[in-house]
C-alpha cells in the first residue's frame, strides 16, 4: 500500500480547465522547436485510500491546437495530422499510479488520432491550497515524450540538406489544477 501525498485527501477532484494547460514541443527542421497548446476540456481525479486505488481521466480537444500561427494550426487540424473532424477528442485514462523517486508515475492509456498507447507520465504533486472562493485545489505537473508515428501521425516533408521537417518525438507537459468536489 503506497500512501497518498501529504495534503491530498480521498474523494473526487474535478480538473479545472480554466487553470489547466496541456502544452507540446516538437523539433522543427532539425534546428528549432515549435511549441503549442491543446485545451483540456474535462477530467477527474479519483483519490482512493492509497495510490493503487486512485485514478485519473482527462479529455482534450485537438480542434483547439494553438501554436501562435493560424496557418500551421489549420494544417495540424487537417487530415495531414489530427483530422479533428474525425477524431475530435483525445483521452487519457490511468491504469496505475506509483511512487518514483521524489515524484510519481501515472501509467495509462493515451488515445490520439483514434490510436491508443500506454504512456508513463512523470508527475509531481505541487500541494493543495484553498482559493479565495473556498475551493480546495490540488496542483500537479506531468511530462511525457511520445512518438507521433505511434499515433498514426506520419505526415512529413524531406529537407534539402537531409532530415525531415517535423521530428517524431513530441514532449507533452501538463499543468493541472483540480478542485475537490
Helices and strands as residue ranges (DSSP letters): E 11-15, G 17-19, E 21-28, E 32-47, G 51-53, E 55-66, H 70-77, E 90-100, E 103-112, E 115-130, E 136-147, G 148-151, E 166-180
